Amino acid sequence: MASVMRGLIGLIGLFNIVIGLGFLLDPGKLAGQFFLSPMGQQGMATLRADFPGFFITGGVFALIGAVKKDGDALLVPLLLLSIAIIGRAVSLVLDGTAPTAWPPMIAEAVMIAALLLARRSFTR
């Protein structure tokens, strides 16, 4: 089970790193896919700073956890994704529901579940 989880968490880590690098290298392209619209140079700078910070950090710690079978390293992406999904839930309550709200929440929930399962299998 731990070997399967290492592979899955490794893929999650790489997926997040690729998204983070996409925001770093071509933020305008990814901004539209994430329903964002940067305002001027500072908006682009924010996309290049904050989104890679989130995705690359989570991805790197997921990879560290997968390579070292370190459940503690998985706490970083778990916390990042948990805060993100809580923010989305608050938005659903305060702003209403759009059909586009569910896919990212499902992706985050799946990654959270996988990280929790991996953390459990790594600490045995």
C-alpha positions in Angstrom: 0.0 0.0 0.0 2.8 2.4 0.9 4.4 1.9 -2.6 1.2 2.8 -4.4 0.7 5.8 -2.2 4.2 7.0 -2.8 3.5 6.9 -6.6 0.2 8.7 -6.2 1.6 11.4 -4.0 4.5 11.8 -6.3 2.1 12.4 -9.2 0.2 14.9 -7.1 3.4 16.7 -6.2 4.5 16.9 -9.9 1.0 18.0 -10.9 1.1 20.9 -8.5 4.7 21.8 -9.4 3.7 22.0 -13.1 0.8 24.3 -12.3 3.1 26.5 -10.2 5.7 26.7 -12.9 3.0 27.6 -15.4 2.0 30.5 -13.2 5.6 31.6 -13.0 6.4 31.3 -16.7 3.1 32.2 -18.4 0.7 33.6 -15.8 -1.6 35.1 -18.3 -2.5 31.7 -19.8 -3.2 30.1 -16.4 -5.0 33.1 -15.1 -7.9 32.6 -17.5 -8.1 28.9 -16.7 -8.4 29.8 -13.0 -10.9 32.6 -13.7 -8.5 35.3 -12.7 -7.8 38.7 -14.4 -4.6 40.4 -13.4 -4.7 44.2 -13.1 -1.5 45.6 -14.7 2.1 44.7 -13.9 1.4 44.3 -10.2 -1.4 41.8 -10.9 1.0 39.8 -13.1 3.6 40.0 -10.4 1.1 38.7 -7.9 0.2 35.8 -10.1 3.9 35.0 -10.5 4.6 35.2 -6.8 1.6 33.9 -4.9 0.4 31.0 -7.1 3.8 29.4 -7.6 4.4 29.9 -3.9 1.2 27.9 -3.1 1.5 25.2 -5.8 5.3 24.7 -5.9 5.6 24.6 -2.1 2.8 22.0 -1.8 4.2 20.0 -4.6 7.7 20.0 -3.3 6.6 18.8 0.1 4.4 16.2 -1.4 7.4 14.9 -3.4 9.6 15.0 -0.2 6.9 13.0 1.6 6.7 10.5 -1.3 10.4 10.0 -1.7 11.2 9.7 2.0 7.9 8.1 3.1 7.6 11.0 5.5 4.1 11.6 6.6 5.1 14.8 8.4 6.2 16.4 5.1 2.6 15.8 3.8 1.3 18.1 6.4 2.3 21.1 4.3 0.3 20.2 1.2 -2.5 19.0 3.5 -2.7 22.4 5.2 -2.5 24.4 2.0 -5.2 22.3 0.3 -7.4 22.3 3.4 -7.3 26.1 3.7 -8.0 26.4 -0.1 -11.1 24.1 0.1 -12.3 26.0 3.2 -12.0 29.2 1.3 -14.0 27.8 -1.5 -16.7 26.6 0.9 -16.9 30.0 2.4 -17.3 31.5 -1.0 -20.1 29.1 -1.8 -22.0 30.2 1.3 -21.3 33.9 0.9 -21.3 34.3 -2.9 -23.5 31.4 -4.2 -22.8 28.4 -6.3 -21.6 28.4 -9.9 -21.2 25.2 -12.0 -17.5 26.0 -12.2 -17.1 25.9 -8.4 -17.3 22.1 -8.1 -14.3 20.8 -10.2 -11.6 22.5 -8.2 -13.2 21.5 -5.0 -13.4 17.9 -6.1 -9.8 18.0 -7.2 -8.7 19.4 -3.8 -10.9 16.9 -1.9 -9.3 14.0 -3.8 -5.8 15.3 -3.2 -6.6 15.8 0.5 -8.0 12.2 0.8 -4.9 10.8 -1.0 -2.5 12.8 1.2 -4.3 11.6 4.3 -4.2 8.0 3.2 -0.6 8.3 2.3 0.2 9.9 5.7 -1.5 7.0 7.4 0.3 4.4 5.4 3.7 6.1 5.8 3.4 6.3 9.6 2.7 2.6 10.1 
